[in-house]
Every structure is written in C-alpha cells, then in structure tokens.
Amino acid sequence: MGRHSVFVKEKTRKGLWSPEEDEKLYNYITRFGVGCWSSVPKLAGLQRCGKSCRLRWINYLRPDLKRGMFSQEEEDMIITLHKVVGNRSLILVSY
C-alpha cells in the first residue's frame, strides 16, 4: 500500500542557492526575525522548504557567523579545553 499525502506540496527548488534567494532570505530575517521556519519561505517569497531556509541562515548568512582561520588565542583555548575535557562534546560560547 502506498502512502497518500493529505497536503498537496508546492513545487520547491533544490540545489544551489542564487544570490537573489540569499538576499530575499537575509532581508526577511533581518526585518522580521526568526520565527516559525516552515512559514519563512512563503513569507519571504522563496520556493524552498523551511528546513533549507533554516540551514542556509544558520550555516551561511548569519551576520555573527565567523569564517576563516582561528586566531592564536582561539587555537590555544581549543587545545587547553581538549586537554581538560578530551573528546567529549563542548559547546563554546564567546561573549
């Protein structure tokens, strides 16, 4: 027996994000903030799913996202914490 979906899914885009889509998502989130991710694509004018928008924001578009090499101070902190804690998961929060 096959599964029948109650909802008719709208056609969503898959694959690489265009600069125009990035701009729409960035403008929407900076203006209205993060809320229910499943409603973001429709409200922002995107043909993506909410999960895709959430991941794009968290991993690429956030203004506080730091990219590039670790500073010497950050590298020293990682090594020190690894000596103390080992391979257990750590959540590093910088203030």
C-alpha positions in Angstrom: 0.0 0.0 0.0 1.3 3.4 -0.9 1.1 6.5 1.3 -1.3 9.2 0.4 -0.5 12.8 1.3 -3.3 14.9 2.6 -1.5 18.0 1.6 -0.6 19.0 -1.9 3.1 20.1 -1.8 4.0 23.2 -3.7 7.0 22.8 -6.1 10.2 23.6 -4.2 13.6 24.4 -5.6 16.5 22.2 -4.8 20.2 22.6 -5.3 22.4 25.7 -5.1 21.0 29.0 -3.7 21.1 32.0 -6.0 22.3 35.4 -4.8 18.8 36.7 -5.2 17.4 34.0 -2.9 20.1 34.7 -0.3 19.2 38.4 -0.4 15.4 37.6 0.0 16.1 35.4 3.0 18.6 37.8 4.6 16.3 40.8 4.2 13.3 38.9 5.6 15.1 37.5 8.6 16.8 40.9 9.4 13.5 42.7 9.1 11.1 40.2 10.9 13.4 38.0 12.8 13.4 34.2 13.2 10.0 32.7 13.9 8.4 29.6 12.5 10.8 28.3 9.9 8.0 26.5 7.9 6.3 29.8 7.2 9.5 31.7 6.3 9.8 30.5 2.6 6.3 31.6 1.7 6.5 35.0 3.6 10.0 35.7 2.1 8.9 34.8 -1.4 11.1 31.7 -1.8 10.3 28.4 -3.3 12.3 26.5 -0.7 11.3 24.4 2.3 11.6 25.7 5.8 14.5 23.4 6.7 16.5 24.6 3.7 16.0 28.2 4.8 16.9 27.5 8.4 20.1 25.7 7.4 21.1 28.4 4.9 20.6 31.1 7.6 22.5 29.2 10.3 25.4 28.0 8.2 26.0 30.8 5.7 24.0 34.0 6.1 24.0 34.9 9.9 25.8 38.2 10.4 27.6 36.9 13.5 29.0 33.9 11.7 32.8 33.9 11.8 34.6 32.5 8.8 38.3 31.8 8.2 41.1 30.7 10.4 41.2 30.5 14.2 43.1 33.3 15.9 46.1 32.2 18.0 44.0 32.8 21.2 41.1 30.6 19.9 43.5 27.9 18.9 45.2 27.9 22.4 41.8 27.8 24.1 40.7 24.7 22.0 43.9 22.9 22.9 43.6 23.8 26.6 40.0 22.6 26.7 40.8 19.4 24.8 43.5 18.7 27.4 41.0 19.2 30.2 37.8 17.6 28.7 39.2 15.3 26.0 37.0 14.3 23.1 33.7 14.9 24.8 31.4 17.4 23.1 31.9 21.0 24.0 29.7 24.0 23.4 31.9 27.0 23.1 30.2 30.3 23.6 32.0 33.6 23.1 30.8 36.8 24.6 
